[in-house]
């Protein structure tokens, strides 16, 4: 998500996982 375009929600999902 640091340099990802759509890694915003991705971080939240990975956090749950």
N, C-alpha and C positions, 0 to 999 in steps of 0.2 A: 504493500500500500504506500510505501515511501515514494517509490517512483512509478507506481502502477496507476493507470488511468481510472480503472473501475475496481480498485482494490479496497474500496471503503467498506462496503457491505461484506466483502470477502474476508476482511479481518475479523469482523464480528462472528461470521460463520465458523471460521477456523478457531476462534477463541472458545466457542461452545464445544467444538470437537476436541 
